[in-house]
C-alpha cells in the first residue's frame, strides 16, 4: 500500500480517527533530503501496512498542518496513535532508524 496523501480536509478522518497508528511524513518536493528518504518511507508503507498507516503531508500545499504541528524542518515524521502525536523524528538517517523510532512510540 502506498502512502496516503493527507490534507487539512481529510486529516481528522485519516489520521486522528484512524484505529491504526498513522506515520505522517511532512515533506516538500523541493527538499533534496525529503526525496532521498522518500523511498524508505514508501517501503515502510508497503511492508508494514498491517501495523500502521503511512501518509504524507506536502508542507507547501498544507501549511496549516505544518504550522499546527510546529514543523520547521523537513522531513519531519510524527506518529499518531489514538489521535495523539508522538515526539517528532526530524531528518531520519535511514529506514532502520524510522522503524526503531516507530517501535519506541
Secondary structure, DSSP 8 states (H G I E B T S, - for coil): ---EE--TTTHIIIIIT-SSEEEEEEE-TT-HHHHHHHHHHHHHHHHTTTTEEEEEEETTT-HHHHHHTT--SSSEEEEEETTEE---EES-S-HHHHHHHHHH-
